[in-house]
């Protein structure tokens, strides 16, 4: 199994996605919600996966690894949605 601690990976990806979504919302007002959620939700997963693959020439990912990365992606997108709803309730002035 490539991923040794799936809970830590999911938690790190969720936190990273939430922070990235808030920063993207504050800095780029022209980006739509779907694109922002997709990029912010999947970027930490891709970064974590690339970090794990870095020193190896080839890797065989098991089904548990694929499920963990899928869960991390869904948790990241969910965190983006939650952050944006929280910001909408407070108003957009809170970020400026």
PyMOL commands that set and color helices and strands:
alter all, ss='L'
color gray80, all
select helices_A, chain A and resi 6-27+33-53+63-90+92-95
alter helices_A, ss='H'
color red, helices_A
deselect
rebuild
show_as cartoon
